Amino acid sequence: MKAQKHTAQEIAKLAGVSLDQAVKVMLGQPGVEEAARRKVYEVMQKVGYLPTQTQKPVTTSAGVIGIVCPGRLSNDYVGAVAAGITETAKLQGYETTVHAQGRYFEDDMVQLLAPGGVDGIIMIVPYHSQQLIALCHRHNRPYVLVDYQENIDFSNVPTVEVKNRQAIIQAMNHLFALGHKRIAFITGILRMVSALERLEGYKDALAEAGILFDPDLVGEGTWDHRTGYEHSKQFLQLAFPPTAIVASNDLMAFGAYQAIREAGLEIGKHVSVIGVDDIDMAATVSPTLTTVRQPSVDLGKIAAEMLIQQLNGETPTLLHAQMDTELIIRQSTGRARA
């Protein structure tokens, strides 16, 4: 049977296992029961899923993987992804170098991709993805994209991301179970696909619960404490303020904390708060933050595996990786009050 290109989602569906299990098997990672691993292998064999060589490996290896991220968006999420990349790269004999995009990013990238620079690039929510990808092709350097900003066709681009829509639905369902119906939402930067998908999750959860969407309860944030505070302050000044606020990341959730306290209200008692990421501070603030954990370090590990496969002259056994999220319930959420 001629080998075909199948996505991880297709392999998982045919094998009757979760996407996370299929991803781990396809990348040769541990943590999957033998029965599930056997099912995935059987499907891969049945559909003729075999890695094939599509380009020559880099012949003059510098032993370095470049990590590119937008300087203004560098935060705990980017740092955790970069940590995962570095850990896996070192196990495979590669060093890493981090490049924060600035004003003259294209000139910097040309220097980074020149002979003696880096062997390949992993981009974490970068600006100007299309230009960066074009530069990688021009210099014959493999690449992987972790999360992305432009809402364009990346079907043929190696990508790694979390299930953003699922993350917000998990948060909303937790609040519904606690009796909340008037729930505000702070988005991320809406030019970013992850932010758009999280907004879709918010709208879909409301629709499923039979609750009308209210645009007054949505504000576009910029992933920082300041916009989380400003939007939450506006929400709490409404004639009918929300009983809960969901923020698209933990930093904006901490901004909501400040606004709630300034209004003389108690977090978790008068207004519940949920974030996304589960950064270290989420478990140490008071009250501790209920949040949706995304496996940031694992995203980096998978991206590094995908890039190293390309450096070895192979087509990645996985072109698009999507990872599950997990709701972590702590003290910042409680039952809705009248």
Contacts in CASP RR format, 6 or more apart in sequence:
PFRMAT RR
TARGET T0000
AUTHOR 0000-0000-0000
METHOD contacts of the structure
MODEL  1
MKAQKHTAQEIAKLAGVSLDQAVKVMLGQPGVEEAARRKVYEVMQKVGYL
PTQTQKPVTTSAGVIGIVCPGRLSNDYVGAVAAGITETAKLQGYETTVHA
QGRYFEDDMVQLLAPGGVDGIIMIVPYHSQQLIALCHRHNRPYVLVDYQE
NIDFSNVPTVEVKNRQAIIQAMNHLFALGHKRIAFITGILRMVSALERLE
GYKDALAEAGILFDPDLVGEGTWDHRTGYEHSKQFLQLAFPPTAIVASND
LMAFGAYQAIREAGLEIGKHVSVIGVDDIDMAATVSPTLTTVRQPSVDLG
KIAAEMLIQQLNGETPTLLHAQMDTELIIRQSTGRARA
1 47 0 8 1.000
1 48 0 8 1.000
2 48 0 8 1.000
3 48 0 8 1.000
3 49 0 8 1.000
3 50 0 8 1.000
3 52 0 8 1.000
4 47 0 8 1.000
4 48 0 8 1.000
4 49 0 8 1.000
5 315 0 8 1.000
5 319 0 8 1.000
6 47 0 8 1.000
6 49 0 8 1.000
7 319 0 8 1.000
7 320 0 8 1.000
8 19 0 8 1.000
8 22 0 8 1.000
8 23 0 8 1.000
8 26 0 8 1.000
8 318 0 8 1.000
8 319 0 8 1.000
8 320 0 8 1.000
8 321 0 8 1.000
8 322 0 8 1.000
9 19 0 8 1.000
9 320 0 8 1.000
9 322 0 8 1.000
11 22 0 8 1.000
11 26 0 8 1.000
11 40 0 8 1.000
11 43 0 8 1.000
11 44 0 8 1.000
11 47 0 8 1.000
11 49 0 8 1.000
12 18 0 8 1.000
12 19 0 8 1.000
12 21 0 8 1.000
12 22 0 8 1.000
12 23 0 8 1.000
12 40 0 8 1.000
14 43 0 8 1.000
14 46 0 8 1.000
14 47 0 8 1.000
15 22 0 8 1.000
15 36 0 8 1.000
15 39 0 8 1.000
15 40 0 8 1.000
15 42 0 8 1.000
15 43 0 8 1.000
16 39 0 8 1.000
17 36 0 8 1.000
17 39 0 8 1.000
17 40 0 8 1.000
18 324 0 8 1.000
19 322 0 8 1.000
19 324 0 8 1.000
20 323 0 8 1.000
20 324 0 8 1.000
21 32 0 8 1.000
21 36 0 8 1.000
21 37 0 8 1.000
21 40 0 8 1.000
22 40 0 8 1.000
23 29 0 8 1.000
23 302 0 8 1.000
23 318 0 8 1.000
23 321 0 8 1.000
23 322 0 8 1.000
23 323 0 8 1.000
24 30 0 8 1.000
24 31 0 8 1.000
24 32 0 8 1.000
25 32 0 8 1.000
25 36 0 8 1.000
25 37 0 8 1.000
25 40 0 8 1.000
25 41 0 8 1.000
26 40 0 8 1.000
26 44 0 8 1.000
26 317 0 8 1.000
26 318 0 8 1.000
27 302 0 8 1.000
27 305 0 8 1.000
27 306 0 8 1.000
27 317 0 8 1.000
27 318 0 8 1.000
29 305 0 8 1.000
32 40 0 8 1.000
43 49 0 8 1.000
44 50 0 8 1.000
49 317 0 8 1.000
51 309 0 8 1.000
51 314 0 8 1.000
51 315 0 8 1.000
51 316 0 8 1.000
51 317 0 8 1.000
52 314 0 8 1.000
52 315 0 8 1.000
53 313 0 8 1.000
53 314 0 8 1.000
53 315 0 8 1.000
54 313 0 8 1.000
54 315 0 8 1.000
55 140 0 8 1.000
55 142 0 8 1.000
55 310 0 8 1.000
55 313 0 8 1.000
56 313 0 8 1.000
57 310 0 8 1.000
57 311 0 8 1.000
57 312 0 8 1.000
57 313 0 8 1.000
58 119 0 8 1.000
58 120 0 8 1.000
58 140 0 8 1.000
58 141 0 8 1.000
58 142 0 8 1.000
58 311 0 8 1.000
60 115 0 8 1.000
60 116 0 8 1.000
61 119 0 8 1.000
61 311 0 8 1.000
62 116 0 8 1.000
62 117 0 8 1.000
62 118 0 8 1.000
62 119 0 8 1.000
63 93 0 8 1.000
63 94 0 8 1.000
63 95 0 8 1.000
63 119 0 8 1.000
64 94 0 8 1.000
64 95 0 8 1.000
64 96 0 8 1.000
64 97 0 8 1.000
64 117 0 8 1.000
64 118 0 8 1.000
64 119 0 8 1.000
65 85 0 8 1.000
65 89 0 8 1.000
65 94 0 8 1.000
65 95 0 8 1.000
65 96 0 8 1.000
65 97 0 8 1.000
65 118 0 8 1.000
65 119 0 8 1.000
65 120 0 8 1.000
65 121 0 8 1.000
65 122 0 8 1.000
65 304 0 8 1.000
65 307 0 8 1.000
66 96 0 8 1.000
66 97 0 8 1.000
66 98 0 8 1.000
66 99 0 8 1.000
66 112 0 8 1.000
66 118 0 8 1.000
66 120 0 8 1.000
66 121 0 8 1.000
66 122 0 8 1.000
67 82 0 8 1.000
67 85 0 8 1.000
67 86 0 8 1.000
67 96 0 8 1.000
67 97 0 8 1.000
67 98 0 8 1.000
67 99 0 8 1.000
67 121 0 8 1.000
67 122 0 8 1.000
67 124 0 8 1.000
68 99 0 8 1.000
68 101 0 8 1.000
68 109 0 8 1.000
68 112 0 8 1.000
68 121 0 8 1.000
68 122 0 8 1.000
68 123 0 8 1.000
68 124 0 8 1.000
68 126 0 8 1.000
68 132 0 8 1.000
69 78 0 8 1.000
69 82 0 8 1.000
69 98 0 8 1.000
69 99 0 8 1.000
69 100 0 8 1.000
69 101 0 8 1.000
69 123 0 8 1.000
69 124 0 8 1.000
69 125 0 8 1.000
69 126 0 8 1.000
70 100 0 8 1.000
70 101 0 8 1.000
70 102 0 8 1.000
70 125 0 8 1.000
70 126 0 8 1.000
70 127 0 8 1.000
71 100 0 8 1.000
71 101 0 8 1.000
71 102 0 8 1.000
73 125 0 8 1.000
73 223 0 8 1.000
74 100 0 8 1.000
75 223 0 8 1.000
75 251 0 8 1.000
76 250 0 8 1.000
76 251 0 8 1.000
76 277 0 8 1.000
76 279 0 8 1.000
76 280 0 8 1.000
76 296 0 8 1.000
77 249 0 8 1.000
77 277 0 8 1.000
77 279 0 8 1.000
77 294 0 8 1.000
77 296 0 8 1.000
78 124 0 8 1.000
78 125 0 8 1.000
79 296 0 8 1.000
80 279 0 8 1.000
80 296 0 8 1.000
80 297 0 8 1.000
81 124 0 8 1.000
81 146 0 8 1.000
81 296 0 8 1.000
81 297 0 8 1.000
81 299 0 8 1.000
81 300 0 8 1.000
81 303 0 8 1.000
82 96 0 8 1.000
82 98 0 8 1.000
82 124 0 8 1.000
82 300 0 8 1.000
83 297 0 8 1.000
83 300 0 8 1.000
84 297 0 8 1.000
84 298 0 8 1.000
84 299 0 8 1.000
84 300 0 8 1.000
84 301 0 8 1.000
84 304 0 8 1.000
85 96 0 8 1.000
85 122 0 8 1.000
85 300 0 8 1.000
85 301 0 8 1.000
85 303 0 8 1.000
85 304 0 8 1.000
86 96 0 8 1.000
87 297 0 8 1.000
87 301 0 8 1.000
87 304 0 8 1.000
88 300 0 8 1.000
88 301 0 8 1.000
88 304 0 8 1.000
88 305 0 8 1.000
88 308 0 8 1.000
89 95 0 8 1.000
89 96 0 8 1.000
89 304 0 8 1.000
89 308 0 8 1.000
90 96 0 8 1.000
92 304 0 8 1.000
92 308 0 8 1.000
94 119 0 8 1.000
94 308 0 8 1.000
97 118 0 8 1.000
99 108 0 8 1.000
99 109 0 8 1.000
99 112 0 8 1.000
101 108 0 8 1.000
101 126 0 8 1.000
101 127 0 8 1.000
101 128 0 8 1.000
102 108 0 8 1.000
105 127 0 8 1.000
105 128 0 8 1.000
106 131 0 8 1.000
106 135 0 8 1.000
109 132 0 8 1.000
109 135 0 8 1.000
110 135 0 8 1.000
110 139 0 8 1.000
111 117 0 8 1.000
112 118 0 8 1.000
112 121 0 8 1.000
113 120 0 8 1.000
113 121 0 8 1.000
113 135 0 8 1.000
113 136 0 8 1.000
113 139 0 8 1.000
113 141 0 8 1.000
114 139 0 8 1.000
118 141 0 8 1.000
119 141 0 8 1.000
119 142 0 8 1.000
119 311 0 8 1.000
120 136 0 8 1.000
120 141 0 8 1.000
120 142 0 8 1.000
120 143 0 8 1.000
120 307 0 8 1.000
120 310 0 8 1.000
120 311 0 8 1.000
121 132 0 8 1.000
121 136 0 8 1.000
121 141 0 8 1.000
121 142 0 8 1.000
121 143 0 8 1.000
121 144 0 8 1.000
121 307 0 8 1.000
122 143 0 8 1.000
122 144 0 8 1.000
122 146 0 8 1.000
122 300 0 8 1.000
122 303 0 8 1.000
122 304 0 8 1.000
122 307 0 8 1.000
123 129 0 8 1.000
123 132 0 8 1.000
123 143 0 8 1.000
123 144 0 8 1.000
123 145 0 8 1.000
123 146 0 8 1.000
123 148 0 8 1.000
124 146 0 8 1.000
124 147 0 8 1.000
125 146 0 8 1.000
125 147 0 8 1.000
125 148 0 8 1.000
125 149 0 8 1.000
125 192 0 8 1.000
125 194 0 8 1.000
126 132 0 8 1.000
126 145 0 8 1.000
126 148 0 8 1.000
126 149 0 8 1.000
127 149 0 8 1.000
129 145 0 8 1.000
129 148 0 8 1.000
129 149 0 8 1.000
129 150 0 8 1.000
129 152 0 8 1.000
129 154 0 8 1.000
130 150 0 8 1.000
130 152 0 8 1.000
132 143 0 8 1.000
133 143 0 8 1.000
133 145 0 8 1.000
133 157 0 8 1.000
136 142 0 8 1.000
136 143 0 8 1.000
142 307 0 8 1.000
142 310 0 8 1.000
142 311 0 8 1.000
143 158 0 8 1.000
143 307 0 8 1.000
144 158 0 8 1.000
144 159 0 8 1.000
144 160 0 8 1.000
144 303 0 8 1.000
144 306 0 8 1.000
144 307 0 8 1.000
144 310 0 8 1.000
144 316 0 8 1.000
145 154 0 8 1.000
145 157 0 8 1.000
145 158 0 8 1.000
145 159 0 8 1.000
145 160 0 8 1.000
146 159 0 8 1.000
146 160 0 8 1.000
146 161 0 8 1.000
146 299 0 8 1.000
146 300 0 8 1.000
146 303 0 8 1.000
147 160 0 8 1.000
147 161 0 8 1.000
147 192 0 8 1.000
147 193 0 8 1.000
147 194 0 8 1.000
147 299 0 8 1.000
148 154 0 8 1.000
148 159 0 8 1.000
148 161 0 8 1.000
148 192 0 8 1.000
148 193 0 8 1.000
149 189 0 8 1.000
149 191 0 8 1.000
149 192 0 8 1.000
149 193 0 8 1.000
150 191 0 8 1.000
150 193 0 8 1.000
151 191 0 8 1.000
151 193 0 8 1.000
151 196 0 8 1.000
156 319 0 8 1.000
158 306 0 8 1.000
158 307 0 8 1.000
158 310 0 8 1.000
158 316 0 8 1.000
158 319 0 8 1.000
158 320 0 8 1.000
159 319 0 8 1.000
159 320 0 8 1.000
159 321 0 8 1.000
160 299 0 8 1.000
160 300 0 8 1.000
160 302 0 8 1.000
160 303 0 8 1.000
160 306 0 8 1.000
160 320 0 8 1.000
160 321 0 8 1.000
160 323 0 8 1.000
161 194 0 8 1.000
161 299 0 8 1.000
161 321 0 8 1.000
161 322 0 8 1.000
161 323 0 8 1.000
162 194 0 8 1.000
162 294 0 8 1.000
162 295 0 8 1.000
162 299 0 8 1.000
162 322 0 8 1.000
162 323 0 8 1.000
162 324 0 8 1.000
162 325 0 8 1.000
163 322 0 8 1.000
163 323 0 8 1.000
163 324 0 8 1.000
163 325 0 8 1.000
164 193 0 8 1.000
164 194 0 8 1.000
164 197 0 8 1.000
164 198 0 8 1.000
164 201 0 8 1.000
165 197 0 8 1.000
165 198 0 8 1.000
165 200 0 8 1.000
165 201 0 8 1.000
165 204 0 8 1.000
166 201 0 8 1.000
166 324 0 8 1.000
166 325 0 8 1.000
167 198 0 8 1.000
167 276 0 8 1.000
167 292 0 8 1.000
167 294 0 8 1.000
167 325 0 8 1.000
168 185 0 8 1.000
168 198 0 8 1.000
168 199 0 8 1.000
168 201 0 8 1.000
168 202 0 8 1.000
168 205 0 8 1.000
168 246 0 8 1.000
168 248 0 8 1.000
168 276 0 8 1.000
168 292 0 8 1.000
169 201 0 8 1.000
169 204 0 8 1.000
169 205 0 8 1.000
170 292 0 8 1.000
170 325 0 8 1.000
170 326 0 8 1.000
170 327 0 8 1.000
171 246 0 8 1.000
171 274 0 8 1.000
171 275 0 8 1.000
171 276 0 8 1.000
171 290 0 8 1.000
171 292 0 8 1.000
171 327 0 8 1.000
172 183 0 8 1.000
172 201 0 8 1.000
172 202 0 8 1.000
172 205 0 8 1.000
172 206 0 8 1.000
172 209 0 8 1.000
172 246 0 8 1.000
173 205 0 8 1.000
174 274 0 8 1.000
174 290 0 8 1.000
174 327 0 8 1.000
174 329 0 8 1.000
174 333 0 8 1.000
175 183 0 8 1.000
175 244 0 8 1.000
175 246 0 8 1.000
175 272 0 8 1.000
175 274 0 8 1.000
175 333 0 8 1.000
175 336 0 8 1.000
176 205 0 8 1.000
176 209 0 8 1.000
178 244 0 8 1.000
178 272 0 8 1.000
178 333 0 8 1.000
178 334 0 8 1.000
178 335 0 8 1.000
178 336 0 8 1.000
179 335 0 8 1.000
179 336 0 8 1.000
180 243 0 8 1.000
180 244 0 8 1.000
180 272 0 8 1.000
180 336 0 8 1.000
181 209 0 8 1.000
181 211 0 8 1.000
181 243 0 8 1.000
181 336 0 8 1.000
182 214 0 8 1.000
182 217 0 8 1.000
182 240 0 8 1.000
182 241 0 8 1.000
182 242 0 8 1.000
182 243 0 8 1.000
182 244 0 8 1.000
183 206 0 8 1.000
183 217 0 8 1.000
183 242 0 8 1.000
183 243 0 8 1.000
183 244 0 8 1.000
183 245 0 8 1.000
183 246 0 8 1.000
184 217 0 8 1.000
184 218 0 8 1.000
184 219 0 8 1.000
184 231 0 8 1.000
184 232 0 8 1.000
184 235 0 8 1.000
184 242 0 8 1.000
184 244 0 8 1.000
184 245 0 8 1.000
184 246 0 8 1.000
185 199 0 8 1.000
185 202 0 8 1.000
185 217 0 8 1.000
185 218 0 8 1.000
185 219 0 8 1.000
185 245 0 8 1.000
185 246 0 8 1.000
185 247 0 8 1.000
185 248 0 8 1.000
186 218 0 8 1.000
186 219 0 8 1.000
186 220 0 8 1.000
186 221 0 8 1.000
186 227 0 8 1.000
186 228 0 8 1.000
186 231 0 8 1.000
186 232 0 8 1.000
186 245 0 8 1.000
186 246 0 8 1.000
186 247 0 8 1.000
186 248 0 8 1.000
186 252 0 8 1.000
186 256 0 8 1.000
187 195 0 8 1.000
187 198 0 8 1.000
187 199 0 8 1.000
187 218 0 8 1.000
187 219 0 8 1.000
187 220 0 8 1.000
187 221 0 8 1.000
187 248 0 8 1.000
188 194 0 8 1.000
188 195 0 8 1.000
188 198 0 8 1.000
188 220 0 8 1.000
188 221 0 8 1.000
188 222 0 8 1.000
188 223 0 8 1.000
188 248 0 8 1.000
188 249 0 8 1.000
188 252 0 8 1.000
189 195 0 8 1.000
189 220 0 8 1.000
189 221 0 8 1.000
189 222 0 8 1.000
189 223 0 8 1.000
190 196 0 8 1.000
190 199 0 8 1.000
190 220 0 8 1.000
195 248 0 8 1.000
198 248 0 8 1.000
198 276 0 8 1.000
199 218 0 8 1.000
202 218 0 8 1.000
202 246 0 8 1.000
203 213 0 8 1.000
206 212 0 8 1.000
206 213 0 8 1.000
207 213 0 8 1.000
216 238 0 8 1.000
217 235 0 8 1.000
217 238 0 8 1.000
217 242 0 8 1.000
219 231 0 8 1.000
220 227 0 8 1.000
221 227 0 8 1.000
221 228 0 8 1.000
221 231 0 8 1.000
221 248 0 8 1.000
221 252 0 8 1.000
223 248 0 8 1.000
223 249 0 8 1.000
223 251 0 8 1.000
223 252 0 8 1.000
224 251 0 8 1.000
224 252 0 8 1.000
225 251 0 8 1.000
225 252 0 8 1.000
225 254 0 8 1.000
225 255 0 8 1.000
225 258 0 8 1.000
226 255 0 8 1.000
227 252 0 8 1.000
228 247 0 8 1.000
228 251 0 8 1.000
228 252 0 8 1.000
228 253 0 8 1.000
228 254 0 8 1.000
228 255 0 8 1.000
228 256 0 8 1.000
228 259 0 8 1.000
229 255 0 8 1.000
229 256 0 8 1.000
229 258 0 8 1.000
229 259 0 8 1.000
230 259 0 8 1.000
231 252 0 8 1.000
231 256 0 8 1.000
232 245 0 8 1.000
232 255 0 8 1.000
232 256 0 8 1.000
232 258 0 8 1.000
232 259 0 8 1.000
232 260 0 8 1.000
233 259 0 8 1.000
233 262 0 8 1.000
233 263 0 8 1.000
235 241 0 8 1.000
235 242 0 8 1.000
235 245 0 8 1.000
235 259 0 8 1.000
236 242 0 8 1.000
236 259 0 8 1.000
236 260 0 8 1.000
236 263 0 8 1.000
236 265 0 8 1.000
236 271 0 8 1.000
241 271 0 8 1.000
242 271 0 8 1.000
243 270 0 8 1.000
243 271 0 8 1.000
243 272 0 8 1.000
243 336 0 8 1.000
243 337 0 8 1.000
244 271 0 8 1.000
244 272 0 8 1.000
244 273 0 8 1.000
244 274 0 8 1.000
244 333 0 8 1.000
244 336 0 8 1.000
245 253 0 8 1.000
245 256 0 8 1.000
245 260 0 8 1.000
245 271 0 8 1.000
245 272 0 8 1.000
245 273 0 8 1.000
245 274 0 8 1.000
246 273 0 8 1.000
246 274 0 8 1.000
246 275 0 8 1.000
247 253 0 8 1.000
247 255 0 8 1.000
247 256 0 8 1.000
247 273 0 8 1.000
247 274 0 8 1.000
247 275 0 8 1.000
247 276 0 8 1.000
248 275 0 8 1.000
248 276 0 8 1.000
249 275 0 8 1.000
249 276 0 8 1.000
249 277 0 8 1.000
250 275 0 8 1.000
250 276 0 8 1.000
250 277 0 8 1.000
250 278 0 8 1.000
250 279 0 8 1.000
250 281 0 8 1.000
250 282 0 8 1.000
250 289 0 8 1.000
250 291 0 8 1.000
251 279 0 8 1.000
252 275 0 8 1.000
253 273 0 8 1.000
253 274 0 8 1.000
253 275 0 8 1.000
253 276 0 8 1.000
253 289 0 8 1.000
253 291 0 8 1.000
253 332 0 8 1.000
254 281 0 8 1.000
254 285 0 8 1.000
254 289 0 8 1.000
256 271 0 8 1.000
256 273 0 8 1.000
257 267 0 8 1.000
257 273 0 8 1.000
257 285 0 8 1.000
257 332 0 8 1.000
260 266 0 8 1.000
260 267 0 8 1.000
260 270 0 8 1.000
260 271 0 8 1.000
260 273 0 8 1.000
261 267 0 8 1.000
265 271 0 8 1.000
267 273 0 8 1.000
267 287 0 8 1.000
267 332 0 8 1.000
268 287 0 8 1.000
268 331 0 8 1.000
268 332 0 8 1.000
268 333 0 8 1.000
268 334 0 8 1.000
269 334 0 8 1.000
269 337 0 8 1.000
270 337 0 8 1.000
272 290 0 8 1.000
272 332 0 8 1.000
272 333 0 8 1.000
272 334 0 8 1.000
272 336 0 8 1.000
273 289 0 8 1.000
273 290 0 8 1.000
273 332 0 8 1.000
273 333 0 8 1.000
274 289 0 8 1.000
274 290 0 8 1.000
274 291 0 8 1.000
274 292 0 8 1.000
274 332 0 8 1.000
274 333 0 8 1.000
275 282 0 8 1.000
275 289 0 8 1.000
275 290 0 8 1.000
275 291 0 8 1.000
275 292 0 8 1.000
276 291 0 8 1.000
276 292 0 8 1.000
276 294 0 8 1.000
276 325 0 8 1.000
277 291 0 8 1.000
277 292 0 8 1.000
277 293 0 8 1.000
277 294 0 8 1.000
277 296 0 8 1.000
278 291 0 8 1.000
278 292 0 8 1.000
278 293 0 8 1.000
278 294 0 8 1.000
278 328 0 8 1.000
281 289 0 8 1.000
282 288 0 8 1.000
282 289 0 8 1.000
282 291 0 8 1.000
282 328 0 8 1.000
282 330 0 8 1.000
283 289 0 8 1.000
283 330 0 8 1.000
286 331 0 8 1.000
287 330 0 8 1.000
287 331 0 8 1.000
287 332 0 8 1.000
288 330 0 8 1.000
288 331 0 8 1.000
288 332 0 8 1.000
289 330 0 8 1.000
289 331 0 8 1.000
289 332 0 8 1.000
290 327 0 8 1.000
290 328 0 8 1.000
290 329 0 8 1.000
290 330 0 8 1.000
290 331 0 8 1.000
290 332 0 8 1.000
290 333 0 8 1.000
291 327 0 8 1.000
291 328 0 8 1.000
291 330 0 8 1.000
292 325 0 8 1.000
292 326 0 8 1.000
292 327 0 8 1.000
292 328 0 8 1.000
293 325 0 8 1.000
293 326 0 8 1.000
293 327 0 8 1.000
293 328 0 8 1.000
294 323 0 8 1.000
294 325 0 8 1.000
295 323 0 8 1.000
295 324 0 8 1.000
295 325 0 8 1.000
298 323 0 8 1.000
299 321 0 8 1.000
299 323 0 8 1.000
302 318 0 8 1.000
302 321 0 8 1.000
302 323 0 8 1.000
303 321 0 8 1.000
306 316 0 8 1.000
306 318 0 8 1.000
306 321 0 8 1.000
309 315 0 8 1.000
309 316 0 8 1.000
309 317 0 8 1.000
310 316 0 8 1.000
END
